[in-house]
Amino acid sequence: MKKAVISTGAKQYLVKEGDVLSVEKLPIGGSKTKTDFEPLMIIDGDKINIGHPALTETKVSADIIEPDKLSEKTVSIRYKAKKRVHTVKGHRQHLSVIKITKIV
């Protein structure tokens, strides 16, 4: 079974065909439903190919299932006892849900 390490959104993911992941929002315009990634490393059984920094002759294809999804809200609280200091901030990260179709 082939596995690959891809990089998107300043993060690296170990993926195989059929995996569904949530990654940071991809900068894709229009109604594009497919994208390609350059793998950093490919694992095929006992054979391992490592790129410097990426393998340019291969690619990982993915279908975009949900282009703009919001993650759960992350809340940060700043509080100081006996000082009447209390602030609450929230953040929702924009995500794209992708499904890995093939590693070529």
C-alpha positions in Angstrom: 0.0 0.0 0.0 1.4 3.4 -1.0 1.6 6.2 1.5 2.8 9.7 1.0 3.6 12.8 3.1 2.1 16.0 1.8 2.5 19.5 3.0 -0.4 22.1 3.0 -1.1 25.0 5.3 2.3 24.8 6.9 1.5 21.3 8.2 2.5 17.8 7.0 0.1 14.9 6.7 0.7 11.2 6.1 -1.9 10.0 3.7 -3.0 7.0 1.7 -5.6 6.5 -1.0 -9.1 6.9 0.3 -8.2 9.1 3.3 -10.5 12.0 4.1 -8.9 14.9 6.0 -9.7 18.5 7.1 -6.9 20.9 6.1 -6.6 24.6 6.2 -8.6 26.4 3.6 -7.2 25.9 0.1 -6.9 28.9 -2.1 -9.0 27.6 -4.9 -11.2 29.8 -7.0 -14.3 29.1 -9.0 -15.9 25.6 -9.0 -12.7 23.6 -9.0 -13.2 20.3 -7.3 -9.8 18.7 -7.7 -6.3 19.6 -6.5 -2.8 18.1 -6.7 -0.1 18.1 -4.1 3.7 17.5 -4.5 4.7 14.8 -2.0 7.6 15.2 0.3 8.1 11.5 0.7 6.5 8.3 -0.8 6.4 5.0 1.1 5.7 1.9 -1.1 6.2 -1.2 1.0 9.9 -1.4 1.8 10.8 1.3 -0.8 11.1 4.9 0.5 11.6 7.9 -1.8 12.5 11.2 -0.1 12.5 14.5 -1.9 14.8 17.5 -1.5 12.4 19.3 -0.6 9.7 17.6 -2.7 9.4 14.8 -5.3 8.6 16.7 -8.5 8.0 13.7 -10.8 5.1 12.3 -8.7 1.9 13.8 -7.4 -1.0 13.2 -5.0 -4.4 13.9 -6.4 -7.3 14.8 -4.2 -11.0 15.7 -4.6 -12.4 18.7 -2.6 -15.5 17.5 -0.8 -16.3 20.6 1.1 -14.4 23.7 0.1 -15.3 26.0 3.0 -16.1 24.6 6.4 -15.8 26.2 9.8 -14.1 24.3 12.6 -15.4 24.4 16.2 -15.0 27.6 18.0 -11.8 28.0 20.1 -12.3 30.3 23.1 -9.4 32.1 24.9 -10.1 33.8 28.2 -8.0 36.4 30.0 -8.9 36.9 33.7 -7.2 38.5 36.6 -8.6 37.9 40.1 -9.7 40.9 42.1 -8.8 43.3 39.3 -12.0 43.4 37.2 -10.1 42.2 34.2 -12.0 39.7 32.0 -11.9 39.4 28.2 -13.1 36.5 26.1 -12.0 36.0 22.4 -13.2 33.4 20.0 -11.9 32.1 16.7 -13.2 29.7 14.0 -10.7 28.4 11.5 -11.8 28.0 7.9 -11.2 24.4 6.6 -11.4 22.4 3.4 -12.3 18.7 3.5 -10.4 16.7 0.9 -10.4 13.0 -0.1 -7.2 11.5 -1.5 -8.0 9.7 -4.8 -4.6 8.5 -6.0 -0.9 8.6 -5.5 0.9 8.6 -8.9 
